[in-house]
């Protein structure tokens, strides 16, 4: 019993330590700090493109690594992140890298409530702020639709099948009114329930290799348009 209590105590302490570390760097600004320093400014003639996002962006390099290896594309996705976290690290992980284009794919984790309750208007506020920061620094903006999801395995009952289409309409309207490119992944990947087609995902939310193969020509077309 004493050993059991000790193990429980250690486990609770480890959780508390992890939470304290997260609280000290809530936006995970240190995640790419060293890589960003090593990367430096773009080479002469380099048309650098930064992908800003969450696990859907981060997982792209894992499931389809050649897409990034063969192009001047920088992956700055962090699993689990919401738009306020991305906004906080936008200067370090996008602006300071001096890209020609930024791809912003974000919002699903806000709907899931990963960092607390968030309205669609709150999500849009953060997307607008990132877009305005990019424009002020002569970076072309591609705003992506949020990928379809019928429900979240880790946060059920948040109705993403209803909220994601509504958010995507807001993103498209904003992009159209402000001269940004709207990249529609949703229409190419949605099923009859407003979820992600089964052949494009391994968990109903995140794309598998086949899913990324659908996304790649769409984003390349948008990049070509932006450039």
N, C-alpha and C positions, 0 to 999 in steps of 0.2 A: 504493500500500500504506500509505503514511504517513497519507493522508487517511482511508482506511478504518479504520485503527487509531484515529485521532482521533475519528471518528464513533462507533465502538464505545465508546470511553472516555467520551464525552459521554453516550451512551445509558445506560451503567451508572451514571454519576454521577446522572443524572436519576431513575433507578429508586431509587437509594439515598436521594436527597432526598425522594422521595414516600413511601418506607417510613418515613423518620424523622418526617415530618410526621404520618403515620398513627399512629405509635407515640406521638407527643405528645398526640394527641386520638383515642385508640383507639375511643371510643364516639361520636365525631363530635358532641360537645356544642356545638360552635360552629355547626353546620349551621343551626339555627333560632334562634340567640341573638337576632339583630336582629329577626326576625319576632315572636318571643315578646315582646320589649320593646315593640314597636309595637302588638301585639295588646292588651295590657293585660288588665284584669279584664273579665268578662262584663258586658254592659249589663243594666239592670234588666229582669227577666223573661226574659232569654236563657237557653235551655236548651242550653248548650254541650256538644258531644260531640267528644272527641278520638279519632282513629283512630291507634293505635300499631302500627307494623309495619315490614315490609321493602319490597322492590320491588313486591310485590303490592299493598300499600297505597299506596305512592308512585305507582305507575302508574295508579291509579284516577283521580286528578286529570287525568291526561293523556288517558286513553281515554274518560272520561265526566265531563268537567269541570263540566257543569251540575248534577250531583248535589251537588257541594260548594258551588257558587256560590249555589244556591237554598236552602241550609240552614245552620244554625249549626254546621257541621261543620268541624273543624280536622284537616287531614291531616299527620301526623307520621311518615310512612313514610320509611325510608332504605334504598336499594337495597343488597342484600348483607348486611344486618345479621343478627346472631344474638341470641338471648335475653339473654346476658350484657351485650351492648352496649346493648340496650334497657333493661335493668334499671338500668344506670349513668346513663342519661339520662332515666329515668322521672320524676324530680322536676322537672327543668327543662322537659321537653316535655309533661308531663301534669299533675302535681299543681299546679305553679305557675300553670297556665292556668285553674285553678278550674272544671273542667267538672262537669256533672251526671253524665256517663257517659263511660267509656272503653271502646273496642273494642280488644281485644288479639288480633291475628292474627300468630302467630309460631311458629317452630320448624322450618320446612322448610330454612332455611339451616344450622341446627345439624346436621340430618341429612346435609346435603351436605358438612359439614366445613369451612365457610367460615372459621372461626376455630379450627380444630383439631378433633380427635375429641371427640364429645359423645354420651353415653348418653341414652336417653329419660328416665331419672331426673334427669339433670342439667338437661335442658330443663324438666321439670316443676318442679324446684326454683326456677328463674328465673320461670316463670309464676306459681307460688304466691307468690313474693316480691312481684312486681308487683301481684298481686291483693290481697295483704294491705296493701301500701302504699296502694292506692286505697281500700280499705275504711276504713283508719285515718284517711283524709282525707275521708270522707263522699262518696266517688265511687262510683257504681254501676258494677259490672263486668259486661261481656259478654265471655266467653271463646269464641273462634272455633275451630272445627275447622280443622286445616291442610288446604289444598286438595290434592286428589289429584295425584300425579305418578308416572309409571311409572319414570322415570329422570331424572337431571340432565345436560343437555348439557355443562356445564362440570365436572362431577364424577361421571362414570359409575361404576356398580357399587356404590352405597351402599344399594340396595334400598329406596327410598322407598315402593315399592308394598306392601311388607310393614311397614315401620316407621311410616309415616304412620297407617294404620288403628289400629295398636297405641297410638300416641301419642294419637290422638283419643279412644280409649276411656279413657285415663288422664285426659285433660282433662275429658271428660264426667262421669266418676265424681267427680272433685274438685269440679267446679262443682255437681253435684247435692248432694253432701254439705255444701257450704258456702254454699248459697243464692245462687250466682251463676248468671247466665243462660248457657246453652250454645247457641251459634249454629252450626248444622250446615250449612256450605256443602258439605261433602264429598259427602253423599248426593245432592244436586241436580246435581253436576257430574262424578261419577265414571263411567268407562266399564268395560267388561268385564275390563280388565287392572288395575284399580285405578289407572288413569291419568286424566288430565284429558281430558274429551271434546274431540275435535278441533275441533268447531264453537265451542268456548269459549276457544281458545288459539291463539297464533301460534308457540309453541315447546315445547309440552307441559308447561310449568310456569306461565307467566304468563297471566292472562286477557286476552283481547281485549275489544273493546267489548261483544260479545254475552255474554261471560262476566260482565262487571260488571253487565249488565242482569239476569242471573240473581241475582246477589248483592244487588243494591240493595233489592228488596222484602223479602228475608229479613232484612237488617240493619235496615231501617226498622221491621219488625214487632218485632224484638228491642228496639230503642230505645224504641218505644212501650210495650212491656212494662216496661222498666226505669224509665221515667218515670211 
